[in-house]
């Protein structure tokens, strides 16, 4: 269960409202900056690596995101999940500029 699912259940928000501004989880970039986590941005990056939209959505929704998580941790989770489904896409995703 992702943090979004947990917040949705605890606070009775829909997952969509959480992502669209009802509540945004902050993630920590390599620079130390805290930014809003954007599920759609993650899905898009996975598609750009070569995954189809269905797989990208499944992988993005499987990522365990919590307040303050480092983007490197998110990237590692995506790579691990992609390696199990499509190793070539995992390599391309892993090679994206960090």
C-alpha positions in Angstrom: 0.0 0.0 0.0 1.4 3.4 -1.0 1.5 6.5 1.2 -1.1 7.9 -1.1 -3.5 5.0 -0.4 -2.9 5.4 3.4 -3.5 9.2 3.4 -6.6 8.6 1.2 -8.0 6.2 3.7 -7.1 8.1 6.9 -8.2 11.5 5.7 -10.9 10.3 3.4 -9.4 11.9 0.3 -9.4 10.3 -3.1 -6.0 9.4 -4.4 -6.6 11.9 -7.3 -7.3 14.8 -4.8 -4.1 14.0 -3.0 -2.1 14.2 -6.2 -3.9 17.3 -7.4 -3.4 19.4 -4.3 -5.6 18.0 -1.6 -2.4 16.8 0.1 1.0 16.6 -1.5 3.9 14.5 -0.3 7.2 16.3 -0.3 10.2 14.4 -1.7 13.8 15.4 -1.3 15.8 16.0 -4.5 19.6 15.4 -4.7 20.2 19.1 -4.1 18.3 18.8 -0.8 15.3 20.8 -2.1 11.9 19.5 -1.0 9.4 19.4 -3.9 5.9 18.0 -4.3 5.8 14.4 -5.5 4.1 14.2 -8.9 2.8 10.7 -9.8 2.1 11.8 -13.4 5.6 13.0 -13.8 6.9 9.6 -12.6 4.6 7.8 -15.0 5.8 10.0 -17.9 9.4 9.3 -17.2 8.8 5.6 -17.2 6.9 5.9 -20.5 9.8 7.9 -21.9 12.1 5.0 -21.0 10.1 2.8 -23.3 7.4 1.2 -21.1 3.8 1.2 -22.2 1.3 3.4 -20.3 -0.3 0.5 -18.5 3.0 -0.8 -17.2 4.2 2.8 -16.3 1.1 3.4 -14.3 1.4 0.1 -12.5 5.0 0.7 -11.6 4.5 4.3 -10.5 1.6 3.3 -8.3 3.7 0.6 -6.7 6.3 3.0 -5.5 6.3 3.5 -1.7 6.4 7.3 -1.2 6.6 8.9 2.2 7.2 12.4 3.3 10.8 13.4 2.8 11.8 10.3 0.8 14.8 10.9 -1.5 14.3 10.8 -5.2 17.2 8.4 -5.5 15.1 6.0 -3.4 12.1 6.4 -5.7 14.4 5.8 -8.7 15.8 2.6 -7.1 12.3 1.3 -6.5 11.3 2.0 -10.1 14.4 0.3 -11.5 13.9 -2.8 -9.3 10.2 -3.1 -10.4 11.1 -2.5 -14.1 13.9 -5.1 -14.0 11.3 -7.7 -13.1 9.0 -6.7 -15.9 11.2 -5.3 -18.7 15.0 -5.3 -18.1 15.6 -3.2 -21.3 13.3 -0.4 -20.1 14.9 -0.6 -16.7 18.4 0.0 -18.2 17.1 3.0 -20.2 15.3 4.4 -17.1 18.4 3.9 -15.0 20.5 5.7 -17.6 18.4 8.9 -17.6 20.2 12.0 -16.4 19.9 12.3 -12.6 
